Amino acid sequence: MTTQKLDRAAWFKGTSAECSSDLELPERPYRLVLLGAPGVGKGTQAELISLRLKPCHLSTGDVFRAAKALPASERTPAITQALEFMQRGDLVPDDTVINIVRERRQCITCPAGFLLDGFPRTVRQAEALADMLTQLKVKLDAVLSYDMPLEQVIARLSGRRTCAACKAVFHVTSRPPKVPDVCDNCGGKLILRDDDRPESIRVRMQAYQSSTAPLADYYAKAGLLVSLSAEGSPEDIYQRTAAALSALRR
């Protein structure tokens, strides 16, 4: 099994940028969307799916992080607008996000397939994606939704401890430091971030559920939603995912 990743230059830069890769491409590429609340392990599953089934991982979070390092002369109007919203602490509106993905529409026809992560987040974005797919004559295989009971999400996230100095992340049960409250890497003090406090997690989860429930309903009505339990080890969850995808193709 390869551990290499496809080059994603076109996704990071958009417009006329091109990817290059010598990796062997899958015979039948998967075209997928990922859904999942903070703390359910969606990022880990995205990495495993991308490595093993070979779809190109297209994360809008990666685009925003890469955009911050781009010189102003290389930023498209949509990226510039998105960064302005983010600098003010505002959510990037649907139309701006849609325009950013449109600038990267060549990634939707990637011969390796795709794994969209972070887009769509709303029904408006899902409708825009459906229009793009229709125009490009591309068919979505499935929308994978990773689910976990609220109390388990709270237990998972509230157990995180972050180094105040180097920002390394530990967990009181799944990845404890060698010395309690002390960073293994630099010896700094481990703290519980405000975002990882149970009361903050509940607020974030309620906001996520209220915003994504209509999106899940949208894809369920389209016959594309595949709900998967996010309980267990990353390998357990991946095996459930792989089995569900295999069943779709039989």
C-alpha positions as CSV (number, residue, x, y, z in Angstrom):
1,M,0.0,0.0,0.0
2,T,1.4,3.4,-1.0
3,T,1.7,6.2,1.5
4,Q,2.3,8.8,-1.1
5,K,-0.3,11.5,-1.7
6,L,-1.5,12.9,-5.0
7,D,-0.1,16.3,-5.9
8,R,-2.9,18.9,-5.2
9,A,-1.4,22.0,-6.8
10,A,-4.6,22.7,-8.7
11,W,-6.6,22.6,-5.5
12,F,-4.3,24.8,-3.6
13,K,-3.8,27.5,-6.3
14,G,-6.9,27.1,-8.5
15,T,-7.4,28.8,-11.9
16,S,-4.6,27.6,-14.3
17,A,-2.5,25.6,-11.9
18,E,-2.0,21.9,-12.8
19,C,-1.3,18.8,-10.7
20,S,1.4,16.3,-11.5
21,S,1.7,12.8,-10.2
22,D,3.3,9.5,-11.3
23,L,1.1,7.5,-9.0
24,E,-1.0,4.6,-10.3
25,L,-4.6,5.7,-10.6
26,P,-7.6,3.6,-9.5
27,E,-9.5,1.7,-12.2
28,R,-12.8,3.0,-10.8
29,P,-12.3,6.3,-9.0
30,Y,-14.5,7.2,-6.1
31,R,-16.2,10.6,-5.9
32,L,-17.2,11.3,-2.3
33,V,-18.3,14.0,0.1
34,L,-17.4,13.7,3.8
35,L,-19.6,14.9,6.7
36,G,-18.9,14.7,10.4
37,A,-18.9,16.9,13.5
38,P,-15.7,18.1,15.2
39,G,-14.2,15.3,17.2
40,V,-15.6,12.3,15.4
41,G,-12.3,11.5,13.6
42,K,-13.4,12.6,10.1
43,G,-9.9,13.9,9.3
44,T,-8.3,10.6,10.1
45,Q,-10.8,8.8,7.9
46,A,-10.2,11.3,5.1
47,E,-6.5,10.4,5.3
48,L,-7.1,6.6,5.3
49,I,-9.6,6.7,2.4
50,S,-7.2,8.9,0.3
51,L,-4.2,6.7,0.9
52,R,-6.0,3.4,0.4
53,L,-8.7,4.1,-2.2
54,K,-6.7,6.9,-3.9
55,P,-9.2,9.7,-4.3
56,C,-7.7,13.1,-4.1
57,H,-8.4,14.8,-0.8
58,L,-10.0,18.2,-1.5
59,S,-10.3,20.1,1.8
60,T,-11.5,23.6,1.8
61,G,-9.7,24.1,5.1
62,D,-6.4,23.3,3.2
63,V,-7.3,25.9,0.6
64,F,-7.9,28.7,3.2
65,R,-4.6,27.8,5.0
66,A,-2.6,27.8,1.8
67,A,-4.3,31.1,0.7
68,K,-2.9,32.9,3.7
69,A,0.7,32.3,2.4
70,L,0.0,33.4,-1.1
71,P,1.2,36.8,-2.2
72,A,-1.6,39.2,-2.9
73,S,-0.8,39.2,-6.7
74,E,-1.6,35.4,-6.8
75,R,-4.9,35.6,-4.9
76,T,-8.1,35.4,-6.9
77,P,-11.0,37.8,-6.1
78,A,-12.8,34.9,-4.3
79,I,-9.8,34.0,-2.2
80,T,-9.2,37.7,-1.3
81,Q,-12.8,38.1,-0.3
82,A,-12.7,34.9,1.8
83,L,-9.5,36.1,3.7
84,E,-11.2,39.4,4.4
85,F,-14.1,37.7,6.1
86,M,-11.8,35.4,8.0
87,Q,-9.6,38.3,9.3
88,R,-12.8,39.9,10.7
89,G,-13.7,36.7,12.4
90,D,-16.8,36.2,10.2
91,L,-18.0,33.1,8.5
92,V,-17.1,32.9,4.8
93,P,-20.5,33.2,3.0
94,D,-21.9,30.5,0.7
95,D,-21.4,32.5,-2.6
96,T,-17.7,33.1,-1.8
97,V,-17.0,29.4,-0.9
98,I,-18.9,28.3,-4.1
99,N,-16.8,30.6,-6.2
100,I,-13.6,29.2,-4.7
101,V,-14.6,25.7,-5.6
102,R,-15.7,26.8,-9.1
103,E,-12.1,28.2,-9.6
104,R,-11.0,24.6,-8.9
105,R,-13.6,22.8,-11.0
106,Q,-10.8,20.9,-12.8
107,C,-10.3,19.0,-9.5
108,I,-13.8,17.6,-9.8
109,T,-12.8,15.8,-12.9
110,C,-9.5,14.5,-11.4
111,P,-8.9,11.0,-12.8
112,A,-8.1,9.8,-9.3
113,G,-11.6,10.8,-8.1
114,F,-12.1,13.2,-5.2
115,L,-12.9,13.3,-1.5
116,L,-14.6,16.6,-0.7
117,D,-14.0,17.7,2.9
118,G,-15.5,20.9,4.3
119,F,-17.7,21.5,1.2
120,P,-20.6,21.5,0.9
121,R,-21.6,22.8,4.4
122,T,-25.1,24.0,3.5
123,V,-27.9,23.0,1.2
124,R,-27.1,26.1,-1.0
125,Q,-23.5,24.8,-1.4
126,A,-24.8,21.3,-2.1
127,E,-27.1,22.6,-4.8
128,A,-24.2,24.5,-6.4
129,L,-22.0,21.4,-6.3
130,A,-24.8,19.4,-8.0
131,D,-24.9,22.0,-10.8
132,M,-21.2,21.7,-11.2
133,L,-21.3,17.9,-11.3
134,T,-24.0,18.0,-13.9
135,Q,-22.1,20.5,-16.1
136,L,-19.0,18.4,-15.8
137,K,-20.9,15.1,-16.4
138,V,-19.5,13.7,-13.1
139,K,-21.6,11.5,-10.8
140,L,-21.3,11.6,-7.0
141,D,-20.9,8.1,-5.5
142,A,-21.8,8.7,-1.9
143,V,-21.9,11.2,1.0
144,L,-20.2,9.6,4.0
145,S,-21.6,10.9,7.3
146,Y,-19.7,9.9,10.4
147,D,-21.9,9.9,13.5
148,M,-21.2,9.7,17.2
149,P,-23.4,10.3,20.3
150,L,-22.9,13.8,21.8
151,E,-21.6,12.6,25.1
152,Q,-18.9,10.6,23.5
153,V,-17.8,13.6,21.4
154,I,-17.6,15.7,24.5
155,A,-15.6,13.0,26.3
156,R,-13.2,12.8,23.4
157,L,-12.7,16.6,22.9
158,S,-12.6,17.6,26.5
159,G,-9.8,15.1,27.1
160,R,-7.5,17.0,24.8
161,R,-4.6,18.9,26.3
162,T,-2.6,21.4,24.3
163,C,1.0,22.6,25.0
164,A,0.9,26.3,25.8
165,A,4.4,26.7,24.2
166,C,4.7,24.4,21.1
167,K,1.0,23.7,20.6
168,A,1.5,19.9,20.6
169,V,-1.8,18.1,21.3
170,F,-2.2,15.2,23.8
171,H,-5.2,13.3,25.3
172,V,-5.6,12.3,28.9
173,T,-6.6,8.7,27.9
174,S,-5.7,8.0,24.2
175,R,-2.4,9.9,24.1
176,P,-1.3,10.8,27.6
177,P,2.0,12.7,28.2
178,K,4.8,10.8,30.0
179,V,4.4,13.3,32.9
180,P,0.9,14.6,33.7
181,D,0.3,18.2,32.4
182,V,3.9,18.4,30.9
183,C,4.6,18.4,27.1
184,D,6.7,15.5,26.0
185,N,8.2,17.6,23.2
186,C,9.3,20.8,24.9
187,G,8.5,20.5,28.6
188,G,5.8,23.2,28.4
189,K,2.6,23.2,30.4
190,L,-0.4,21.4,29.0
191,I,-3.6,23.3,29.2
192,L,-7.3,22.7,28.5
193,R,-8.3,25.2,25.7
194,D,-11.5,27.1,26.1
195,D,-12.8,25.5,22.9
196,D,-12.3,22.0,24.5
197,R,-14.3,22.7,27.6
198,P,-17.6,20.6,27.7
199,E,-19.8,23.7,27.7
200,S,-18.1,25.1,24.6
201,I,-18.2,21.7,22.9
202,R,-22.0,21.5,23.4
203,V,-22.5,25.0,21.8
204,R,-20.3,24.0,18.8
205,M,-22.1,20.7,18.4
206,Q,-25.5,22.3,18.5
207,A,-24.4,24.8,15.9
208,Y,-23.0,22.0,13.7
209,Q,-26.2,19.9,14.0
210,S,-28.5,22.8,13.2
211,S,-26.5,23.7,10.1
212,T,-25.9,20.2,8.8
213,A,-29.2,18.5,9.5
214,P,-30.8,20.0,6.4
215,L,-27.7,19.0,4.4
216,A,-28.0,15.4,5.6
217,D,-31.7,15.4,4.8
218,Y,-30.9,16.8,1.3
219,Y,-28.5,14.0,0.5
220,A,-30.7,11.3,2.2
221,K,-33.5,12.3,-0.2
222,A,-31.1,12.1,-3.1
223,G,-30.2,8.5,-2.0
224,L,-26.6,9.4,-1.5
225,L,-26.2,9.6,2.3
226,V,-24.3,6.7,4.0
227,S,-24.4,7.0,7.8
228,L,-21.5,5.4,9.6
229,S,-20.7,4.9,13.3
230,A,-17.6,6.8,14.3
231,E,-17.2,4.7,17.4
232,G,-14.1,2.4,17.7
233,S,-10.6,2.6,16.5
234,P,-9.7,4.4,13.2
235,E,-9.1,1.1,11.6
236,D,-12.5,-0.2,12.7
237,I,-14.2,2.9,11.3
238,Y,-12.3,2.6,8.0
239,Q,-13.2,-1.0,7.6
240,R,-16.9,-0.1,8.0
241,T,-16.4,2.7,5.4
242,A,-14.7,0.4,2.9
243,A,-17.4,-2.2,3.3
244,A,-20.2,0.3,2.7
245,L,-18.4,1.7,-0.4
246,S,-17.9,-1.8,-1.7
247,A,-21.5,-2.6,-1.2
248,L,-22.6,0.4,-3.2
249,R,-20.6,-1.0,-6.2
250,R,-22.0,-4.5,-6.1
